Amino acid sequence: MKKGKIKVKSKKIEKLAEFDHNQWLSWVKSCKKKGFLSADYIKKIGGFLIPYKKLPECAKEKDRDFARKEIALIKNLIKNE
């Protein structure tokens, strides 16, 4: 295992990635409803305003990468308490 890599079961990564995406989706919908987001931004992200399970694999992998970074941060915070 490379230094800095964190071993976490892929099912946990997947669950966190799905949670993160759904949180983001909820935030975007709320901001859109309130008129906080530009039409250009909505057009840019429109293809991703779907449930996680329906995302293309490349988009899911971005969410997984984010989940891995969150886990690394949390482990680092716990380690340094």
TISE-82888 format. One record per residue (C-alpha): residue in three letters; x, y, z; residue number from 1. Coordinates in steps of 0.1 Angstrom, whole numbers, plus 2048, in hexadecimal, padded with zeros to 3 digits. Layout:
N
<marmi aa="ALA" xx="X" yy="Y" zz="Z" i="NUM"/>
...
END
This chain:
81
<marmi aa="MET" xx="800" yy="800" zz="800" i="1"/>
<marmi aa="LYS" xx="80E" yy="822" zz="7F6" i="2"/>
<marmi aa="LYS" xx="815" yy="83B" zz="812" i="3"/>
<marmi aa="GLY" xx="7F7" yy="851" zz="817" i="4"/>
<marmi aa="LYS" xx="7DF" yy="838" zz="809" i="5"/>
<marmi aa="ILE" xx="7C2" yy="82E" zz="81F" i="6"/>
<marmi aa="LYS" xx="7B4" yy="80B" zz="81E" i="7"/>
<marmi aa="VAL" xx="78E" yy="80D" zz="820" i="8"/>
<marmi aa="LYS" xx="777" yy="7F3" zz="812" i="9"/>
<marmi aa="SER" xx="768" yy="7FD" zz="7F1" i="10"/>
<marmi aa="LYS" xx="744" yy="7F9" zz="7FD" i="11"/>
<marmi aa="LYS" xx="74B" yy="814" zz="817" i="12"/>
<marmi aa="ILE" xx="75A" yy="82B" zz="7FC" i="13"/>
<marmi aa="GLU" xx="73B" yy="825" zz="7E6" i="14"/>
<marmi aa="LYS" xx="723" yy="82D" zz="803" i="15"/>
<marmi aa="LEU" xx="735" yy="84D" zz="80B" i="16"/>
<marmi aa="ALA" xx="737" yy="857" zz="7E7" i="17"/>
<marmi aa="GLU" xx="712" yy="851" zz="7E3" i="18"/>
<marmi aa="PHE" xx="70B" yy="865" zz="802" i="19"/>
<marmi aa="ASP" xx="721" yy="882" zz="7F7" i="20"/>
<marmi aa="HIS" xx="711" yy="883" zz="7D5" i="21"/>
<marmi aa="ASN" xx="6EE" yy="883" zz="7E3" i="22"/>
<marmi aa="GLN" xx="6F7" yy="89F" zz="7FC" i="23"/>
<marmi aa="TRP" xx="705" yy="8B3" zz="7DF" i="24"/>
<marmi aa="LEU" xx="6E6" yy="8AC" zz="7CA" i="25"/>
<marmi aa="SER" xx="6CF" yy="8B8" zz="7E6" i="26"/>
<marmi aa="TRP" xx="6E4" yy="8D7" zz="7EA" i="27"/>
<marmi aa="VAL" xx="6E3" yy="8DF" zz="7C5" i="28"/>
<marmi aa="LYS" xx="6BE" yy="8DA" zz="7C3" i="29"/>
<marmi aa="SER" xx="6B9" yy="8F1" zz="7E1" i="30"/>
<marmi aa="CYS" xx="6CF" yy="90C" zz="7D2" i="31"/>
<marmi aa="LYS" xx="6BF" yy="909" zz="7B0" i="32"/>
<marmi aa="LYS" xx="69D" yy="90D" zz="7BF" i="33"/>
<marmi aa="LYS" xx="6A8" yy="92C" zz="7D1" i="34"/>
<marmi aa="GLY" xx="6B8" yy="93B" zz="7B2" i="35"/>
<marmi aa="PHE" xx="6DB" yy="93A" zz="7C0" i="36"/>
<marmi aa="LEU" xx="6EA" yy="928" zz="7A2" i="37"/>
<marmi aa="SER" xx="6F0" yy="935" zz="77F" i="38"/>
<marmi aa="ALA" xx="6DF" yy="926" zz="761" i="39"/>
<marmi aa="ASP" xx="702" yy="91F" zz="753" i="40"/>
<marmi aa="TYR" xx="70C" yy="90B" zz="772" i="41"/>
<marmi aa="ILE" xx="6EC" yy="8F7" zz="771" i="42"/>
<marmi aa="LYS" xx="6F1" yy="8EF" zz="74C" i="43"/>
<marmi aa="LYS" xx="715" yy="8E4" zz="754" i="44"/>
<marmi aa="ILE" xx="70B" yy="8CC" zz="770" i="45"/>
<marmi aa="GLY" xx="6E9" yy="8C2" zz="763" i="46"/>
<marmi aa="GLY" xx="6F4" yy="89F" zz="759" i="47"/>
<marmi aa="PHE" xx="6FF" yy="898" zz="77D" i="48"/>
<marmi aa="LEU" xx="6DE" yy="8A3" zz="78D" i="49"/>
<marmi aa="ILE" xx="6D3" yy="87F" zz="790" i="50"/>
<marmi aa="PRO" xx="6D5" yy="865" zz="7AC" i="51"/>
<marmi aa="TYR" xx="6F8" yy="856" zz="7B1" i="52"/>
<marmi aa="LYS" xx="6EE" yy="833" zz="7A4" i="53"/>
<marmi aa="LYS" xx="6E6" yy="842" zz="782" i="54"/>
<marmi aa="LEU" xx="706" yy="856" zz="77E" i="55"/>
<marmi aa="PRO" xx="71F" yy="84B" zz="764" i="56"/>
<marmi aa="GLU" xx="73D" yy="838" zz="772" i="57"/>
<marmi aa="CYS" xx="755" yy="856" zz="76C" i="58"/>
<marmi aa="ALA" xx="73F" yy="86C" zz="782" i="59"/>
<marmi aa="LYS" xx="73C" yy="852" zz="79D" i="60"/>
<marmi aa="GLU" xx="762" yy="84F" zz="79E" i="61"/>
<marmi aa="LYS" xx="765" yy="874" zz="7A4" i="62"/>
<marmi aa="ASP" xx="74E" yy="86F" zz="7C2" i="63"/>
<marmi aa="ARG" xx="763" yy="852" zz="7CE" i="64"/>
<marmi aa="ASP" xx="782" yy="866" zz="7CC" i="65"/>
<marmi aa="PHE" xx="772" yy="881" zz="7E1" i="66"/>
<marmi aa="ALA" xx="767" yy="866" zz="7FA" i="67"/>
<marmi aa="ARG" xx="78A" yy="859" zz="7FD" i="68"/>
<marmi aa="LYS" xx="797" yy="87C" zz="804" i="69"/>
<marmi aa="GLU" xx="77D" yy="880" zz="81F" i="70"/>
<marmi aa="ILE" xx="787" yy="860" zz="82F" i="71"/>
<marmi aa="ALA" xx="7AB" yy="869" zz="82E" i="72"/>
<marmi aa="LEU" xx="7A3" yy="88B" zz="83F" i="73"/>
<marmi aa="ILE" xx="78E" yy="87B" zz="85A" i="74"/>
<marmi aa="LYS" xx="7A9" yy="860" zz="861" i="75"/>
<marmi aa="ASN" xx="7C3" yy="87C" zz="863" i="76"/>
<marmi aa="LEU" xx="7AE" yy="890" zz="87B" i="77"/>
<marmi aa="ILE" xx="7A8" yy="873" zz="892" i="78"/>
<marmi aa="LYS" xx="7CD" yy="869" zz="891" i="79"/>
<marmi aa="ASN" xx="7D7" yy="88D" zz="89B" i="80"/>
<marmi aa="GLU" xx="7BE" yy="891" zz="8B8" i="81"/>
END
